Amino acid sequence: MKLSEIIRDLEILSATADMDMEICGVSYDSRRTEAGDLFVAVKGFSSDGHRFIPIAMAKGAAAVLCEDVPEDGTPYVQVADCRLGLAIASRNLFDNPAGEMTVIGITGTSGKTTSSYLIKHLLESRLGAKVGLIGTNGHMIGDEFLPSAFTTPESYELQKLFRRMADAGCTHVVMEVSSHSLALERVAGVHFDVALYTNLSQDHLDFHHTMEEYAAAKKKIFSMCSSACVNADDEWADYMTGEADCPILRFAADCEDADLRAERIALSAGGVCFTACFAEESAETSLAIPGMFSVHNALGVMAVGLVLGLSLEDCASALRDARGVKGRLESVPTDGDYAVIIDYSHKPDALENALRTLRPVTRGRLIVLFGCGGDRDRLKRPIMGRIAADNADLCIVTSDNPRTEEPESIIDEIMEGFRGKDTPVLRICDRIEAIRAALDNARAGDVILLAGKGHEDYQIVGHEKHHMDEREIVAEYLRMRKDR
């Protein structure tokens, strides 16, 4: 492909590279650069890609895409933003594969993963579609599973994945669209046929700094879509759609003027049931995931289905036969009259929602085990401690993914949230020992919530990822305890 085709749609500030030269690939990591590549010098948070231009050229790069002009005569194309440049060049290299499929993008603080799996199920079961999925739990091409490092991959990997999906016969793609990916231009050049907005609450303030910046990043998706589905019950909904010029389907459980509404809602330990009302139609539906947030997730999925032309009854029946999602209020087998629930509630609102969901169905005590990730938003740590103290009967504070932070220091900050609270709290840094302590403390009727890890089967300590699956830990300890 000619360089001129690779950089199509980019605003060029200056250039010395021959626009007719053949480009074999695109790279942004000099260690992976191959002969004939266009090397994109991305300015990162810990390193500047411009420093590695000599290495990339020595490995055979044909030219560089840069923000700062090289001083050594290297053939270059200068742009204002290399992150945007990488996204557009990658899209062009793979011949815009997303344009060959129907793309549904889901953004919001909570509910993205569950919604993505439910939409995938809806499209497969009611349209017979082959669906690609991109998200936190991993990526899928139909039934094939691919592990993932980020909720939304870097733009080059994203476009490469789109191409793989399109070539495999996928007709639809459902993807989680993180605020990082919107702010860092990972999804630049992608057009979403439908954008789904779930909700907004405090998260990622280590990156965005303020809720306003966080909301502004999420809002970008509404300038990139043909249609939108929005949770009208969320307090940020009007801000999100204030400048959108696409059709918007609003769904809600409380907002009476929403297009799609949930009425006659019934909540139980087994899930939720409600009547979905749209235009002059209504349909009974249910979802086997407990909690009021499941009503909103279900409505969002139905809204997407309606926008894509499915009937209300098709959407309702698909939810009725949908299974839950790993790590989302997932029940784990135990050896007694108590319950163990694993949930990916690693944010304040998610932890509070999980505890409030489980409280009405807890006959004994509600026990919560949780920690906070290192190298992430520190402001939420005491908030999560306070939420646990206010909503649980026994709290066990432990490690999550400490990364490069000292685990005990993270726990110190969480413990600030327990000041002035009477709720009993155990401090056990080792997560395996903490889980064992929770099981040893369990009585008949108790519910134990293992919060924060969810679908993850690892723990990150320093820069190392160690295997740690809470399902295995519970099962192994119960077997060991039985054999004593």
BELSULVEN-V627730 format. One record per residue. N is the residue number from 1. RES is the residue in one letter. NEAR is the number of other ideal C-beta (glycine too) atoms within 8 Angstrom. D_FIRST is the distance of its C-alpha to the first C-alpha in whole Angstrom. Layout:
BEGIN
N|RES|NEAR|D_FIRST ; N|RES|NEAR|D_FIRST
END
This chain:
BEGIN
1|M|7|0 ; 2|K|10|4 ; 3|L|16|7 ; 4|S|8|8 ; 5|E|8|7 ; 6|I|13|7 ; 7|I|15|10 ; 8|R|8|11 ; 9|D|6|15 ; 10|L|11|16 ; 11|E|5|19 ; 12|I|9|18 ; 13|L|6|21 ; 14|S|6|21 ; 15|A|8|18 ; 16|T|6|18 ; 17|A|11|14 ; 18|D|6|13 ; 19|M|8|10 ; 20|D|6|9 ; 21|M|11|8 ; 22|E|8|5 ; 23|I|15|5 ; 24|C|8|7 ; 25|G|9|9 ; 26|V|13|11 ; 27|S|15|15 ; 28|Y|11|18 ; 29|D|6|20 ; 30|S|12|21 ; 31|R|4|22 ; 32|R|6|19 ; 33|T|13|17 ; 34|E|10|15 ; 35|A|8|14 ; 36|G|10|10 ; 37|D|15|11 ; 38|L|17|11 ; 39|F|17|15 ; 40|V|15|16 ; 41|A|16|20 ; 42|V|9|22 ; 43|K|8|25 ; 44|G|7|27 ; 45|F|2|31 ; 46|S|3|32 ; 47|S|6|29 ; 48|D|7|27 ; 49|G|15|23 ; 50|H|11|24 ; 51|R|6|26 ; 52|F|11|24 ; 53|I|15|21 ; 54|P|7|23 ; 55|I|9|23 ; 56|A|14|19 ; 57|M|11|19 ; 58|A|6|21 ; 59|K|10|19 ; 60|G|10|16 ; 61|A|14|14 ; 62|A|14|12 ; 63|A|14|13 ; 64|V|16|15 ; 65|L|15|16 ; 66|C|15|19 ; 67|E|10|22 ; 68|D|7|25 ; 69|V|7|24 ; 70|P|11|24 ; 71|E|3|27 ; 72|D|5|26 ; 73|G|5|23 ; 74|T|9|20 ; 75|P|10|17 ; 76|Y|13|17 ; 77|V|14|16 ; 78|Q|11|19 ; 79|V|14|20 ; 80|A|6|23 ; 81|D|8|22 ; 82|C|14|20 ; 83|R|12|21 ; 84|L|12|20 ; 85|G|13|16 ; 86|L|17|16 ; 87|A|15|16 ; 88|I|14|14 ; 89|A|15|11 ; 90|S|14|12 ; 91|R|13|13 ; 92|N|14|9 ; 93|L|12|8 ; 94|F|11|10 ; 95|D|6|10 ; 96|N|9|14 ; 97|P|13|16 ; 98|A|13|19 ; 99|G|6|19 ; 100|E|6|20 ; 101|M|14|23 ; 102|T|9|26 ; 103|V|13|26 ; 104|I|15|29 ; 105|G|15|29 ; 106|I|17|33 ; 107|T|15|34 ; 108|G|14|37 ; 109|T|12|39 ; 110|S|12|41 ; 111|G|14|40 ; 112|K|15|36 ; 113|T|14|36 ; 114|T|12|39 ; 115|S|14|38 ; 116|S|15|34 ; 117|Y|11|36 ; 118|L|16|39 ; 119|I|15|36 ; 120|K|12|34 ; 121|H|11|37 ; 122|L|17|38 ; 123|L|13|35 ; 124|E|11|35 ; 125|S|8|39 ; 126|R|12|39 ; 127|L|8|36 ; 128|G|4|35 ; 129|A|9|32 ; 130|K|10|30 ; 131|V|14|29 ; 132|G|18|27 ; 133|L|12|29 ; 134|I|14|28 ; 135|G|14|30 ; 136|T|10|33 ; 137|N|10|34 ; 138|G|9|31 ; 139|H|13|28 ; 140|M|12|29 ; 141|I|10|27 ; 142|G|10|30 ; 143|D|4|32 ; 144|E|7|30 ; 145|F|7|31 ; 146|L|9|29 ; 147|P|6|30 ; 148|S|12|29 ; 149|A|4|30 ; 150|F|9|29 ; 151|T|10|30 ; 152|T|13|27 ; 153|P|12|24 ; 154|E|9|22 ; 155|S|16|19 ; 156|Y|11|16 ; 157|E|8|19 ; 158|L|15|19 ; 159|Q|15|16 ; 160|K|10|16 ; 161|L|13|19 ; 162|F|14|19 ; 163|R|11|16 ; 164|R|9|19 ; 165|M|13|21 ; 166|A|12|20 ; 167|D|7|19 ; 168|A|11|23 ; 169|G|7|24 ; 170|C|14|25 ; 171|T|8|26 ; 172|H|14|27 ; 173|V|15|26 ; 174|V|14|29 ; 175|M|14|28 ; 176|E|13|30 ; 177|V|14|29 ; 178|S|10|31 ; 179|S|12|32 ; 180|H|13|30 ; 181|S|12|27 ; 182|L|14|28 ; 183|A|10|29 ; 184|L|7|26 ; 185|E|11|23 ; 186|R|14|22 ; 187|V|15|22 ; 188|A|10|21 ; 189|G|9|19 ; 190|V|11|20 ; 191|H|9|23 ; 192|F|13|26 ; 193|D|10|28 ; 194|V|16|31 ; 195|A|16|32 ; 196|L|17|35 ; 197|Y|17|37 ; 198|T|16|40 ; 199|N|13|42 ; 200|L|12|42 ; 201|S|9|44 ; 202|Q|12|44 ; 203|D|9|41 ; 204|H|9|39 ; 205|L|13|41 ; 206|D|7|40 ; 207|F|8|36 ; 208|H|11|37 ; 209|H|5|41 ; 210|T|7|42 ; 211|M|9|42 ; 212|E|6|41 ; 213|E|9|38 ; 214|Y|14|38 ; 215|A|12|38 ; 216|A|8|36 ; 217|A|12|33 ; 218|K|14|34 ; 219|K|11|34 ; 220|K|10|31 ; 221|I|15|30 ; 222|F|14|32 ; 223|S|8|30 ; 224|M|11|27 ; 225|C|14|28 ; 226|S|8|30 ; 227|S|12|33 ; 228|A|15|35 ; 229|C|15|38 ; 230|V|14|40 ; 231|N|15|43 ; 232|A|11|46 ; 233|D|10|48 ; 234|D|12|46 ; 235|E|4|47 ; 236|W|9|44 ; 237|A|13|43 ; 238|D|6|44 ; 239|Y|8|42 ; 240|M|14|39 ; 241|T|12|39 ; 242|G|6|40 ; 243|E|7|37 ; 244|A|10|36 ; 245|D|3|35 ; 246|C|9|34 ; 247|P|7|37 ; 248|I|10|39 ; 249|L|13|41 ; 250|R|14|43 ; 251|F|17|45 ; 252|A|14|48 ; 253|A|12|51 ; 254|D|5|53 ; 255|C|10|52 ; 256|E|6|54 ; 257|D|5|51 ; 258|A|11|48 ; 259|D|9|47 ; 260|L|14|47 ; 261|R|14|50 ; 262|A|13|51 ; 263|E|8|55 ; 264|R|5|58 ; 265|I|11|56 ; 266|A|7|57 ; 267|L|8|56 ; 268|S|9|57 ; 269|A|4|57 ; 270|G|5|55 ; 271|G|10|52 ; 272|V|16|53 ; 273|C|9|54 ; 274|F|15|54 ; 275|T|10|54 ; 276|A|17|50 ; 277|C|9|51 ; 278|F|11|49 ; 279|A|4|50 ; 280|E|2|53 ; 281|E|8|52 ; 282|S|9|53 ; 283|A|11|52 ; 284|E|9|53 ; 285|T|15|51 ; 286|S|10|51 ; 287|L|14|48 ; 288|A|8|50 ; 289|I|13|49 ; 290|P|13|52 ; 291|G|12|52 ; 292|M|11|51 ; 293|F|10|48 ; 294|S|13|47 ; 295|V|13|48 ; 296|H|15|46 ; 297|N|15|43 ; 298|A|16|44 ; 299|L|16|44 ; 300|G|16|41 ; 301|V|15|40 ; 302|M|17|42 ; 303|A|14|40 ; 304|V|14|37 ; 305|G|14|38 ; 306|L|13|40 ; 307|V|11|37 ; 308|L|10|35 ; 309|G|4|38 ; 310|L|10|40 ; 311|S|5|44 ; 312|L|12|46 ; 313|E|8|47 ; 314|D|11|44 ; 315|C|18|43 ; 316|A|13|47 ; 317|S|11|47 ; 318|A|15|44 ; 319|L|15|45 ; 320|R|9|48 ; 321|D|6|47 ; 322|A|11|44 ; 323|R|5|45 ; 324|G|9|44 ; 325|V|13|42 ; 326|K|8|42 ; 327|G|12|43 ; 328|R|13|44 ; 329|L|12|48 ; 330|E|12|48 ; 331|S|7|51 ; 332|V|12|52 ; 333|P|4|55 ; 334|T|11|58 ; 335|D|5|62 ; 336|G|6|64 ; 337|D|4|65 ; 338|Y|13|62 ; 339|A|8|58 ; 340|V|12|55 ; 341|I|14|52 ; 342|I|11|49 ; 343|D|14|47 ; 344|Y|13|44 ; 345|S|13|46 ; 346|H|13|45 ; 347|K|13|45 ; 348|P|11|48 ; 349|D|11|48 ; 350|A|13|47 ; 351|L|16|50 ; 352|E|10|52 ; 353|N|13|51 ; 354|A|15|51 ; 355|L|15|54 ; 356|R|9|56 ; 357|T|12|54 ; 358|L|14|56 ; 359|R|9|59 ; 360|P|6|61 ; 361|V|9|60 ; 362|T|11|62 ; 363|R|5|65 ; 364|G|9|66 ; 365|R|10|64 ; 366|L|14|60 ; 367|I|16|59 ; 368|V|15|56 ; 369|L|13|54 ; 370|F|17|51 ; 371|G|14|49 ; 372|C|14|47 ; 373|G|11|43 ; 374|G|12|43 ; 375|D|7|41 ; 376|R|8|41 ; 377|D|9|43 ; 378|R|7|46 ; 379|L|7|48 ; 380|K|13|48 ; 381|R|13|50 ; 382|P|10|53 ; 383|I|11|52 ; 384|M|15|52 ; 385|G|15|55 ; 386|R|11|57 ; 387|I|13|55 ; 388|A|18|56 ; 389|A|13|60 ; 390|D|7|60 ; 391|N|11|59 ; 392|A|12|60 ; 393|D|7|63 ; 394|L|13|62 ; 395|C|16|59 ; 396|I|15|57 ; 397|V|14|55 ; 398|T|14|53 ; 399|S|13|49 ; 400|D|15|46 ; 401|N|10|43 ; 402|P|14|45 ; 403|R|12|41 ; 404|T|7|42 ; 405|E|9|45 ; 406|E|6|49 ; 407|P|12|50 ; 408|E|7|53 ; 409|S|8|52 ; 410|I|16|50 ; 411|I|14|53 ; 412|D|8|55 ; 413|E|11|53 ; 414|I|15|54 ; 415|M|12|57 ; 416|E|10|58 ; 417|G|15|57 ; 418|F|14|60 ; 419|R|6|63 ; 420|G|3|66 ; 421|K|10|65 ; 422|D|2|67 ; 423|T|12|65 ; 424|P|6|65 ; 425|V|13|62 ; 426|L|10|61 ; 427|R|9|59 ; 428|I|10|57 ; 429|C|9|54 ; 430|D|8|53 ; 431|R|11|52 ; 432|I|8|53 ; 433|E|8|56 ; 434|A|15|56 ; 435|I|14|55 ; 436|R|10|58 ; 437|A|11|60 ; 438|A|13|59 ; 439|L|14|60 ; 440|D|6|63 ; 441|N|9|64 ; 442|A|11|63 ; 443|R|8|66 ; 444|A|8|67 ; 445|G|9|65 ; 446|D|14|63 ; 447|V|14|59 ; 448|I|14|57 ; 449|L|16|54 ; 450|L|15|51 ; 451|A|12|49 ; 452|G|12|46 ; 453|K|14|44 ; 454|G|13|43 ; 455|H|12|41 ; 456|E|10|40 ; 457|D|6|41 ; 458|Y|8|41 ; 459|Q|12|42 ; 460|I|11|41 ; 461|V|9|43 ; 462|G|6|42 ; 463|H|5|38 ; 464|E|6|39 ; 465|K|5|39 ; 466|H|8|42 ; 467|H|5|42 ; 468|M|12|45 ; 469|D|7|45 ; 470|E|11|48 ; 471|R|8|49 ; 472|E|7|49 ; 473|I|12|51 ; 474|V|14|54 ; 475|A|10|54 ; 476|E|8|55 ; 477|Y|11|57 ; 478|L|11|59 ; 479|R|8|59 ; 480|M|8|61 ; 481|R|9|63 ; 482|K|7|64 ; 483|D|5|65 ; 484|R|4|67
END
